[in-house]
Amino acid sequence: MSEAEDFARLMRELKERGGLSYGVLARRLHTSTSTLHRYCNGEALPAEFAGVDRFARACGASAAEAVDLHRAWLLADARRRAGAAAPTPVPEPTPEAVPEPQVPEPPVPEPPVPAVAAEPAVLVVGPAAVGEPVVRPSWYRRRAAVVVAAGLAAGAVAVALLAVTGPERGTPQAGAGAGAGTEAGTQGPAGSGPAAGTPSADGAAPTEPATDPAPPSTASGGPATAPAPSSSPPPAAAPGQAPAAPLRAAVRSHVWAAGCDHAYLSERGPAAVPPPPVEADAPAWASAQRAVHAGNQIVEATLHGTGGGAVVLEGLEVRVAARRTPPAWNVYQMSQGCGGGITPAVFAVNLDAPRPLARPVAGNDAGNRLPAPSFPMRVSAAEPVVLRVAATTTGCDCDWSLDLRWSSPAGSGTLRIDDGGRPLRTSAATGRPVYGYAVEQGRWSR
């Protein structure tokens, strides 16, 4: 028998001995019947032991049995975590592990010296100019300098001889042309040697100017800095903004006691009011009659987590937006009275109080006391929570709403519970005419 099956067996034994149904236990634990059924059948394991501890206390487990149940849950939870961690795949090598086929950056050339300016005059002629982009040794530069110096000396001698011989003006000065060509070959590279002569010899100088403009583009918001913000994920929320609530609420604002007992205030006379609806059709009926809740209102919010983790519900605050004098309207009762075997546990709210609070009130299930709801509560996508709030007033026409405080690993905040974006409205009905529907007569009567 596995650890999970042993844990489920202990839960079934406690439930059978306690004699409580899945429905009763689910209401006491503020969870769903199907979730509790999966726990007892071994199909699921509670993520936390808090719910299991409440289950054990509800079934009347002894201290020793609670310890055994806790030990079984720890073993099953450890087995689940080990099973989840076992199939973790080995990460494949990322492209970063393979060196990119980039050309190694050549060493930064030494500061230009007068001898380097003559390099192109020597290397352009020979096939060695197409050699590998390497830095030449110093002896090579000295030899090139000697050759260049010799060439300069020969050119100077030729110019001097031409000047001494003094050729005729009409005769073409071949020596002077040669001297000029030599001078252009030596002095030209001297002024532009690093930009024109070195590329043909080293093969690496042209890439250096191409990469030099990179720093200015970085400073001006160019390609060097633009990819960084786009590759990183955007922040979850601005520093001054609250994170989005990781849960959603399905709100029912027309909940009747025992499914049949409720009353509405309407300014219309009895002859203009249609027969009472069933509870499911109450929102449309009340909207058509411009009716408001008379004296009390029950609001039910079913909360579901929207993410993979759990959300902790920390508290409930009542917000009264407006208090007015109750309207002088008629009261229409939806039923002449009905009874039910279950009185759910609720949060009771007195709207007439200066600062209304949501006060936990215990319920009753055929003589069995249902524990009052209490915070904190835990909600997730698999374990919803139902909050039931009963508000009453005897002295005001009140607009109100609820703020539910929550927290999760992603942050904390509040969730507004109202009537579809509008405030909830409950009005006192003390001393107003009360009408009930006479089915045999087909009309409203007092």
Long-range contacts (C-beta under 8 A, 24 or more apart in sequence): 2-76, 2-79, 3-72, 3-75, 3-76, 3-78, 3-79, 4-42, 4-45, 4-76, 4-79, 4-80, 5-42, 6-72, 6-75, 6-76, 7-42, 7-45, 7-69, 7-72, 7-73, 7-75, 7-76, 8-39, 8-40, 8-41, 8-42, 9-42, 10-65, 10-68, 10-69, 10-72, 11-39, 11-40, 11-52, 11-55, 11-69, 12-40, 14-55, 14-56, 14-59, 14-60, 14-61, 14-65, 14-69, 15-40, 15-59, 17-59, 17-60, 18-58, 18-59, 18-60, 20-58, 20-59, 24-365, 24-368, 25-55, 25-58, 25-59, 27-344, 27-345, 27-363, 27-365, 27-370, 28-54, 28-58, 28-370, 28-371, 29-54, 29-55, 29-58, 30-373, 30-377, 30-385, 30-386, 31-383, 31-384, 31-385, 32-383, 32-384, 35-382, 35-383, 44-382, 45-73, 45-76, 45-77, 45-80, 46-73, 47-310, 47-380, 48-310, 48-378, 49-73, 49-74, 50-378, 51-378, 51-383, 103-207, 106-133, 106-135, 106-202, 106-204, 106-207, 106-208, 107-135, 109-135, 109-194, 109-198, 109-202, 109-205, 110-135, 112-193, 112-194, 113-141, 114-145, 114-190, 115-141, 115-142, 115-144, 115-145, 115-148, 116-141, 116-193, 116-194, 116-198, 117-189, 117-190, 117-191, 117-193, 117-197, 118-144, 118-145, 118-147, 118-148, 118-186, 118-189, 118-190, 118-193, 119-144, 119-189, 119-193, 119-197, 119-198, 119-201, 120-189, 120-193, 120-196, 120-197, 120-198, 120-200, 120-201, 121-148, 121-151, 121-185, 121-186, 121-189, 121-197, 122-147, 122-148, 123-197, 123-200, 123-201, 124-197, 124-200, 124-201, 129-200, 129-201, 131-201, 132-203, 133-202, 133-203, 133-204, 134-202, 135-202, 148-186, 151-182, 151-186, 152-186, 155-179, 155-182, 155-183, 155-186, 236-410, 236-411, 237-411, 242-411, 242-413, 242-414, 243-410, 243-411, 243-412, 243-413, 245-406, 245-413, 245-414, 245-415, 246-305, 246-306, 246-307, 246-309, 246-311, 246-406, 246-408, 246-410, 247-303, 247-304, 247-305, 247-306, 247-311, 247-379, 247-406, 247-415, 248-303, 248-304, 248-306, 249-301, 249-302, 249-303, 249-304, 249-404, 249-415, 249-417, 250-301, 250-302, 250-304, 251-299, 251-300, 251-301, 251-417, 251-418, 251-419, 251-420, 252-299, 252-300, 252-301, 253-283, 253-297, 253-299, 253-419, 253-424, 254-279, 254-282, 254-283, 254-286, 255-279, 255-298, 255-299, 255-300, 255-388, 256-282, 256-298, 256-334, 257-298, 257-340, 258-338, 258-339, 258-340, 258-342, 259-338, 259-340, 260-334, 260-335, 260-338, 261-334, 261-335, 261-337, 261-338, 262-293, 262-333, 262-334, 262-335, 263-293, 263-294, 263-295, 263-331, 263-332, 263-333, 263-334, 263-429, 263-434, 264-289, 264-291, 264-292, 264-293, 264-294, 264-331, 264-332, 264-334, 265-291, 265-292, 265-293, 265-294, 265-326, 265-327, 265-329, 265-330, 265-331, 265-332, 265-427, 265-429, 265-432, 266-290, 266-291, 266-329, 266-330, 266-332, 267-327, 267-329, 267-330, 268-330, 269-330, 270-330, 270-332, 270-435, 270-443, 270-444, 270-445, 271-443, 271-444, 273-332, 273-435, 273-444, 275-437, 275-442, 276-332, 276-333, 276-334, 276-335, 276-437, 277-334, 282-334, 291-332, 292-327, 292-397, 292-425, 292-426, 292-427, 293-425, 293-426, 293-427, 294-331, 294-332, 294-427, 294-429, 294-432, 295-392, 295-393, 295-394, 295-426, 295-427, 295-428, 295-429, 295-430, 296-390, 296-391, 296-392, 296-393, 296-426, 297-390, 297-391, 297-424, 297-426, 298-346, 298-388, 298-389, 298-390, 298-391, 299-388, 299-389, 299-390, 299-391, 299-402, 299-417, 299-424, 300-386, 300-387, 300-388, 300-389, 301-386, 301-387, 301-389, 301-402, 301-404, 301-417, 302-384, 302-385, 302-386, 303-379, 303-384, 303-385, 303-386, 303-387, 303-404, 304-379, 304-381, 304-384, 305-379, 305-380, 305-381, 305-382, 305-383, 305-384, 306-381, 307-381, 307-408, 307-410, 308-381, 309-380, 309-408, 309-409, 310-378, 310-379, 310-380, 310-383, 310-408, 311-378, 311-379, 311-380, 311-406, 311-407, 311-408, 312-376, 312-377, 312-378, 312-406, 312-407, 312-408, 313-375, 313-376, 313-377, 313-378, 313-379, 313-385, 313-404, 313-405, 313-406, 314-375, 314-376, 314-405, 314-406, 314-407, 314-412, 315-375, 315-404, 315-405, 316-347, 316-358, 316-375, 316-387, 316-389, 316-402, 316-403, 316-404, 316-405, 317-358, 317-402, 317-403, 317-404, 317-405, 317-414, 318-349, 318-351, 318-356, 318-357, 318-358, 318-400, 318-401, 318-402, 319-400, 319-401, 319-402, 319-403, 320-351, 320-356, 320-398, 320-399, 320-400, 321-399, 321-400, 321-401, 321-423, 322-398, 322-399, 322-423, 323-396, 323-397, 323-398, 324-396, 324-397, 324-398, 325-396, 325-397, 326-395, 326-396, 326-397, 326-427, 326-428, 326-429, 326-430, 326-432, 327-397, 327-427, 328-432, 329-432, 330-432, 330-433, 330-434, 330-435, 331-429, 331-432, 331-433, 331-434, 331-435, 332-435, 332-436, 332-437, 332-444, 333-434, 333-435, 333-436, 333-437, 336-436, 341-365, 341-366, 342-366, 343-370, 344-370, 344-388, 345-370, 345-371, 345-372, 345-373, 345-388, 346-373, 346-388, 346-389, 346-390, 347-373, 347-387, 347-388, 347-389, 347-390, 348-389, 348-390, 348-391, 348-392, 349-389, 349-390, 349-391, 349-392, 349-400, 350-391, 350-392, 350-393, 351-391, 351-392, 351-393, 351-396, 351-398, 351-400, 351-426, 352-393, 352-394, 352-395, 352-396, 356-391, 356-400, 358-389, 358-402, 361-390, 387-417, 391-424, 391-426, 392-426, 393-426, 393-427, 393-428, 394-428, 394-430, 395-428, 395-430, 396-427, 396-428, 397-425, 397-426, 397-427, 397-428, 398-425, 398-426, 398-427, 399-423, 399-424, 399-425, 400-424, 400-425, 400-426
